[in-house]
Amino acid sequence: MDEVVIFGAGGHGRVVLDILAQAESYKPIGFLDNNRQLHGRRVDGLKVLGGMDMAASLYADGVRRAIIAIGDNGVRRDIARSVEAAGFELVNAVHPSARLATNVTLGKGLVIAAGALVCAHVQIGDYAILNTGCIIDHESMIGMAVHICPGVRLAGHVVAESGAFVGIGATIVQNVRVGFEAIVGAGAVVVQDVEPMTTVVGVPARPIKDAPSVDEFTALLSPVGADPRDPMALRQ
Ligand SMILES: CC(C)(COP(=O)(O)OP(=O)(O)OC[C@H]1O[C@@H](n2cnc3c(N)ncnc32)[C@H](O)[C@@H]1OP(=O)(O)O)[C@@H](O)C(=O)NCCC(=O)NCCS
């Protein structure tokens, strides 16, 4: 089995370690985590080797594969990019109890947790998390560094743009688009599009934090020209 290093030894890191152990797809060799109190300790039996700045020395020692096990979408995306720039290949952690249609498209560095159901023609972007027991129905698109929390239900043709966070137990009806870095609160029922960088809660979901102004939003767009409304687009 190929060796893999796990970035992040918190709660999500423990989930990812368990998935890798159950999937028997890679051999975890240790965690890297910037919490110094964890250094040298074992988390669920796997040693925390040191901070994330140890990546280069691990690479020099021949470790070539990594997975980023950090729940925060922006932090996960940024670390994933720098780890890839350092030469690592990001691997996927897919729990053996997850069920994926044969024609699902998978990016890299993504996590699909226990009991997730992913239906026909779904596309999943890089660094996404499909958490425990979520249901992603047909032809939905899960963008880069999106987090779909446990028990979320997405109907068909839903689009979650890059960096969106869909809280635990939320339901999103068909054909809805959840904007770039928007937040859907726990238990919400989303029946219409969610503007980028907006937080919505409740049944039916309504905004509690408005999107930034057009000028603020434009200033946040990628300087390399990636389209943030493209769910798979990269963004600086
Ligand atoms: C939506 C959310 C991000 C808002 O967090 P926040 O920005 O800190 O907002 P606040 O806690 O200040 O709440 C603001 C208001 O929205 C309400 N609210 C917050 N979350 C809500 C929710 N999920 N459903 C309904 N109302 C909610 C609060 O009661 C509060 O109402 P008030 O102004 O009348 O008192 C958060 O509550 C949430 O649902 N997070 C999801 C957590 C989750 O899924 N975790 C799983 C990780 S795997």
The ligand as a MOL file (V3000), in Angstrom:
LIG
                    3D

  0  0  0     0  0            999 V3000
M  V30 BEGIN CTAB
M  V30 COUNTS 48 50 0 0 0
M  V30 BEGIN ATOM
M  V30 1 C -25.9230 29.1530 10.3650 0
M  V30 2 C -24.7820 29.2830 11.3300 0
M  V30 3 C -23.4470 29.1300 10.5750 0
M  V30 4 C -24.8860 30.6780 11.9220 0
M  V30 5 O -23.8800 30.8710 12.8510 0
M  V30 6 P -23.5870 32.3850 13.3360 0
M  V30 7 O -23.1780 33.1930 12.1610 0
M  V30 8 O -22.6180 32.2700 14.4720 0
M  V30 9 O -25.0120 32.9340 13.7730 0
M  V30 10 P -25.6030 33.1030 15.2290 0
M  V30 11 O -25.3790 31.8930 16.0680 0
M  V30 12 O -25.1330 34.4250 15.7370 0
M  V30 13 O -27.1760 33.1940 14.9430 0
M  V30 14 C -27.7690 34.3070 14.2850 0
M  V30 15 C -29.2870 34.1070 14.3430 0
M  V30 16 O -29.6360 33.0010 13.4840 0
M  V30 17 C -30.2760 31.9700 14.2520 0
M  V30 18 N -29.7530 30.6850 13.7640 0
M  V30 19 C -28.4590 30.2980 13.7350 0
M  V30 20 N -28.3470 29.0930 13.1750 0
M  V30 21 C -29.5970 28.6980 12.8710 0
M  V30 22 C -30.1010 27.5290 12.2740 0
M  V30 23 N -29.2870 26.5390 11.8630 0
M  V30 24 N -31.4420 27.4470 12.0710 0
M  V30 25 C -32.2580 28.4550 12.4640 0
M  V30 26 N -31.8190 29.5950 13.0270 0
M  V30 27 C -30.5090 29.7140 13.2430 0
M  V30 28 C -29.8830 32.2260 15.6970 0
M  V30 29 O -30.8450 31.7060 16.5840 0
M  V30 30 C -29.8180 33.7310 15.7090 0
M  V30 31 O -31.1400 34.2360 15.7620 0
M  V30 32 P -31.4770 35.5960 16.5730 0
M  V30 33 O -30.7130 36.6910 15.8900 0
M  V30 34 O -32.9590 35.7240 16.4130 0
M  V30 35 O -31.0280 35.3680 17.9680 0
M  V30 36 C -24.7980 28.1810 12.4360 0
M  V30 37 O -25.7910 28.4420 13.4130 0
M  V30 38 C -25.0430 26.7990 11.8660 0
M  V30 39 O -26.1840 26.3560 11.6440 0
M  V30 40 N -23.9110 26.1090 11.6430 0
M  V30 41 C -23.9080 24.7660 11.0920 0
M  V30 42 C -23.1640 23.8320 12.0320 0
M  V30 43 C -22.9850 22.4590 11.4410 0
M  V30 44 O -23.6760 22.0380 10.5530 0
M  V30 45 N -21.9910 21.7610 11.9530 0
M  V30 46 C -21.6550 20.4270 11.4340 0
M  V30 47 C -20.1830 20.3320 11.1560 0
M  V30 48 S -19.7650 18.7440 10.4980 0
M  V30 END ATOM
M  V30 BEGIN BOND
M  V30 1 1 1 2
M  V30 2 1 2 3
M  V30 3 1 2 4
M  V30 4 1 2 36
M  V30 5 1 4 5
M  V30 6 1 5 6
M  V30 7 2 6 7
M  V30 8 1 6 8
M  V30 9 1 6 9
M  V30 10 1 9 10
M  V30 11 2 10 11
M  V30 12 1 10 12
M  V30 13 1 10 13
M  V30 14 1 13 14
M  V30 15 1 14 15
M  V30 16 1 15 16
M  V30 17 1 15 30
M  V30 18 1 16 17
M  V30 19 1 17 18
M  V30 20 1 17 28
M  V30 21 1 18 19
M  V30 22 1 18 27
M  V30 23 2 19 20
M  V30 24 1 20 21
M  V30 25 1 21 22
M  V30 26 2 21 27
M  V30 27 1 22 23
M  V30 28 2 22 24
M  V30 29 1 24 25
M  V30 30 2 25 26
M  V30 31 1 26 27
M  V30 32 1 28 29
M  V30 33 1 28 30
M  V30 34 1 30 31
M  V30 35 1 31 32
M  V30 36 2 32 33
M  V30 37 1 32 34
M  V30 38 1 32 35
M  V30 39 1 36 37
M  V30 40 1 36 38
M  V30 41 2 38 39
M  V30 42 1 38 40
M  V30 43 1 40 41
M  V30 44 1 41 42
M  V30 45 1 42 43
M  V30 46 2 43 44
M  V30 47 1 43 45
M  V30 48 1 45 46
M  V30 49 1 46 47
M  V30 50 1 47 48
M  V30 END BOND
M  V30 END CTAB
M  END
